[in-house]
């Protein structure tokens, strides 16, 4: 009788141990470390880019980089780090007298969206590996990975001419939120057509 009780307990245990060898061990999900402190970049001013389509707002893009990554003198990205690109940010018509970020990008809160509304910017778009809108690019030694922004908010403030930008985003393919911060001057590149 005692032998029978032990075999009732031992049989399922042995079965579970034998089956566990058939499946690969579970490994915890590991996340890529995204740089949240962005140290350089540029504001690209496109003006009334969509006026032919009937949109009266001006358009700017933010192209920000973490330490170790940036644009060289020829405008080519080089290094290792994180690039945050906010594409098609819609602002009121600017009448910039000087080339400072504060003349183009007003202090306010901005949200990602799929429409062309004032103080909104486009979400990330993935056309079979061709990215548009807003995204985070991680450049590594052996390649890169692009994460389109699915939902995001950012706030813009200034201390003198220094841009104080803070935001949080959901990235396609990642579960954790990506927060980002920029504290620096931001050069303006004019690209009106």
VEXDREN-2710 file (C-alpha; in Angstrom, 1 decimal):
% VEXDREN-2710
k/r/px/py/pz
1/UNK/0.0/0.0/0.0
2/UNK/2.8/2.5/0.8
3/UNK/4.6/1.6/-2.4
4/UNK/1.3/2.3/-4.3
5/UNK/1.0/5.8/-2.8
6/UNK/4.6/6.7/-3.7
7/UNK/4.1/5.5/-7.3
8/UNK/1.0/7.8/-7.6
9/UNK/3.1/10.8/-6.6
10/UNK/6.2/9.7/-8.4
11/UNK/4.6/8.9/-11.7
12/UNK/3.3/12.4/-12.6
13/UNK/6.6/13.9/-11.4
14/UNK/8.6/11.7/-13.6
15/UNK/6.3/12.4/-16.5
16/UNK/6.6/16.1/-16.0
17/UNK/10.4/15.9/-15.8
18/UNK/10.6/13.8/-18.9
19/UNK/8.4/16.2/-20.9
20/UNK/10.3/19.2/-19.8
21/UNK/13.3/17.9/-21.7
22/UNK/11.3/18.0/-24.9
23/UNK/10.9/21.7/-25.0
24/UNK/13.5/24.4/-25.1
25/UNK/13.9/26.2/-21.7
26/UNK/12.0/29.5/-21.3
27/UNK/14.2/32.5/-21.4
28/UNK/13.2/35.9/-20.1
29/UNK/12.4/38.6/-22.7
30/UNK/15.4/41.0/-23.0
31/UNK/14.9/44.5/-24.2
32/UNK/17.2/46.6/-26.3
33/UNK/18.6/49.5/-24.3
34/UNK/17.5/52.7/-26.1
35/UNK/19.3/56.0/-25.3
36/UNK/16.8/58.4/-23.8
37/UNK/19.2/61.4/-23.6
38/UNK/19.5/63.0/-27.0
39/UNK/22.4/65.5/-27.3
40/UNK/22.5/66.8/-30.8
41/UNK/20.3/67.3/-33.9
42/UNK/18.5/69.7/-36.1
43/UNK/15.1/71.2/-36.8
44/UNK/14.1/71.0/-40.5
45/UNK/11.7/73.7/-41.5
46/UNK/9.6/72.9/-44.6
47/UNK/7.2/75.8/-44.4
48/UNK/3.8/75.4/-46.2
49/UNK/4.9/72.1/-47.7
50/UNK/1.3/70.7/-48.0
51/UNK/-0.3/74.0/-49.2
52/UNK/-1.0/72.5/-52.6
53/UNK/-3.1/69.8/-50.8
54/UNK/-5.1/72.5/-49.0
55/UNK/-3.3/72.4/-45.6
56/UNK/-2.5/75.8/-44.2
57/UNK/-0.1/74.7/-41.4
58/UNK/3.7/74.8/-41.7
59/UNK/5.6/71.6/-41.4
60/UNK/8.8/70.9/-39.4
61/UNK/10.7/67.7/-38.6
62/UNK/13.0/67.0/-35.6
63/UNK/16.1/64.9/-36.2
64/UNK/17.7/64.2/-32.8
65/UNK/20.7/62.0/-31.8
66/UNK/22.2/60.5/-28.7
67/UNK/25.9/60.8/-27.8
68/UNK/28.0/58.8/-30.3
69/UNK/25.7/59.2/-33.3
70/UNK/25.2/62.2/-35.6
71/UNK/25.5/63.7/-39.0
72/UNK/29.0/64.3/-40.4
73/UNK/29.8/67.5/-42.4
74/UNK/28.3/65.9/-45.6
75/UNK/25.0/65.2/-43.8
76/UNK/25.6/61.4/-43.6
77/UNK/24.7/59.6/-40.3
78/UNK/27.7/58.0/-38.6
79/UNK/28.6/56.5/-35.3
80/UNK/26.7/54.2/-32.8
81/UNK/23.6/55.3/-30.8
82/UNK/20.0/56.3/-31.1
83/UNK/18.3/58.6/-33.6
84/UNK/14.8/60.0/-32.9
85/UNK/13.1/61.3/-36.0
86/UNK/9.8/63.2/-35.6
87/UNK/8.3/63.7/-39.0
88/UNK/5.7/66.1/-40.3
89/UNK/5.0/68.1/-37.1
90/UNK/2.3/70.6/-37.9
91/UNK/2.6/74.2/-36.5
92/UNK/0.9/77.5/-37.1
93/UNK/2.3/79.5/-40.0
94/UNK/5.7/80.7/-38.9
95/UNK/7.2/84.1/-39.7
96/UNK/10.7/83.4/-38.6
97/UNK/12.9/86.5/-38.3
98/UNK/15.9/84.5/-37.1
99/UNK/17.1/80.9/-37.3
100/UNK/16.4/79.8/-33.8
101/UNK/14.3/76.8/-32.8
102/UNK/12.0/79.0/-30.7
103/UNK/11.1/81.0/-33.8
104/UNK/9.8/77.8/-35.5
105/UNK/8.7/75.4/-32.8
106/UNK/6.4/77.0/-30.2
107/UNK/6.3/76.0/-26.6
108/UNK/3.4/73.6/-26.2
109/UNK/2.4/69.9/-26.0
110/UNK/2.4/67.8/-29.2
111/UNK/0.9/64.4/-29.9
112/UNK/1.3/61.8/-32.6
113/UNK/-1.6/61.2/-34.9
114/UNK/-2.5/60.0/-38.3
115/UNK/-4.1/63.3/-39.3
116/UNK/-2.7/66.7/-40.1
117/UNK/-4.0/68.6/-37.1
118/UNK/-2.3/71.6/-35.5
119/UNK/0.4/70.6/-32.9
120/UNK/0.3/66.9/-34.0
121/UNK/2.9/64.9/-35.8
122/UNK/2.7/61.7/-37.9
123/UNK/3.0/58.3/-36.4
124/UNK/5.6/55.9/-37.7
125/UNK/4.9/54.3/-41.0
126/UNK/6.4/51.1/-42.4
127/UNK/6.1/50.5/-46.1
128/UNK/7.8/47.1/-46.3
129/UNK/11.0/48.3/-44.7
130/UNK/10.8/51.9/-45.9
131/UNK/10.1/54.1/-42.9
132/UNK/8.3/57.4/-42.7
133/UNK/6.6/59.6/-40.2
134/UNK/8.2/59.3/-36.7
135/UNK/10.5/56.5/-35.6
136/UNK/13.5/55.6/-33.4
137/UNK/16.6/54.2/-35.2
138/UNK/19.2/52.2/-33.2
139/UNK/22.5/52.2/-35.0
140/UNK/24.9/49.5/-33.8
141/UNK/28.3/48.2/-34.7
142/UNK/26.8/45.4/-36.8
143/UNK/23.7/47.0/-38.2
144/UNK/20.6/48.9/-37.2
145/UNK/17.0/48.4/-36.1
146/UNK/14.1/50.8/-36.7
147/UNK/11.1/51.1/-34.4
148/UNK/8.1/53.1/-35.8
149/UNK/6.4/55.2/-33.2
150/UNK/2.8/54.0/-32.7
151/UNK/1.7/56.6/-30.1
152/UNK/3.6/59.5/-28.6
153/UNK/3.5/62.8/-26.7
154/UNK/6.1/65.5/-26.3
155/UNK/6.4/68.8/-24.6
156/UNK/8.5/71.8/-25.8
157/UNK/9.8/74.5/-23.5
158/UNK/12.8/76.9/-23.7
159/UNK/15.4/78.3/-21.3
160/UNK/16.7/81.2/-23.3
161/UNK/17.6/79.6/-26.7
162/UNK/18.0/76.1/-25.2
163/UNK/15.3/73.6/-26.2
164/UNK/13.9/71.6/-23.3
165/UNK/12.1/68.7/-25.0
166/UNK/10.6/65.8/-23.1
167/UNK/8.5/62.9/-24.4
168/UNK/7.3/59.4/-24.2
169/UNK/6.5/57.0/-27.0
170/UNK/5.2/53.5/-27.7
171/UNK/7.3/51.8/-30.3
172/UNK/6.1/49.1/-32.7
173/UNK/7.5/45.7/-31.5
174/UNK/8.5/46.8/-28.0
175/UNK/6.4/46.5/-24.9
176/UNK/8.1/49.1/-22.7
177/UNK/7.6/52.8/-23.1
178/UNK/10.5/54.8/-24.6
179/UNK/11.0/58.2/-22.9
180/UNK/13.3/60.8/-24.4
181/UNK/14.8/64.1/-23.4
182/UNK/16.8/66.8/-25.2
183/UNK/18.5/69.8/-23.5
184/UNK/20.5/71.8/-26.0
185/UNK/20.4/74.4/-28.7
186/UNK/18.8/73.1/-31.9
187/UNK/20.1/74.4/-35.3
188/UNK/17.5/75.1/-37.9
189/UNK/17.8/73.9/-41.5
190/UNK/15.4/75.6/-43.9
191/UNK/14.1/73.3/-46.6
192/UNK/11.1/75.3/-48.1
193/UNK/10.2/74.4/-51.6
END
